[in-house]
């Protein structure tokens, strides 16, 4: 059995959260569903500031998916 690819998905911070005075981090479920249907394993990457931590995140994944934004014509 071949090893599945890990898809790192960038996330965004939302103002709405179920907890008072906090923000939530995530993506729409369609990213997760699409990656699973393609045979991959999704891994959500929270936005962080420290470049060495970002580099370590990137070492964990095989593919980087930059989520968000409108369609570009």
N, C-alpha and C positions, 0 to 999 in steps of 0.2 A: 504494500500500500504506500503510495507516495504521500509525502508531507504536504499539507495544505499551506497555501501562502497566507501570510498575515497582512491584512490591509489596515494600515493606520489611517484613521479618519480624523481630520481636523474638526474641532468643535467650536462653538461660539457661546458667549455668555448672554443669557436672557435675563431681562429684568424681572420676569415673573418667576416665582418660586412658591412652593407650598409652605415655606417657612418665612416668617416675618423678617424683614430687613436683610434678606439674603438673595442671591442670584443663583440661577441654575445653569448648568453647562450641558450641552448636548447637540444633537443633530436630529433631523427628521428621520423617522424610522425607515424611509425608503432607501437610504444609504445602506443601512444594515441588511435589509431584505435583499437588495441587489447584489451585495457582496456574497451573502450566503447562497443565493441562487446561482452565482457564478462559481461556486465551489470554494470560496475563500472564508477566512475567519476575520470578522471585523474587530478592531481594537480602537476604541475612542481615545483620542489624544487631547487632554485638556490644554487650554492655553496657559503656557508658563513663560517666565521671563528669562531665566538663567540659561545662557547658551550651552553650557556643559550639560545641563539637564535635557535640553532639547536634543542635543547630539545623542545622548543615551537613549532617549525615546526612539530616535530614528534607527538605532542599532537593533531594536526589537522587531522591526517590521521589514517586510519584503517590498511593499508597495505603499506609496503615500497618496491618499485621496484628499484633495483640498475641497472642502464642502462650502456650500453657500453661494450667494450671489444670484443675479438674474442671468438668463440666457444671453449669450453674446451673439449678435447677428453677424 
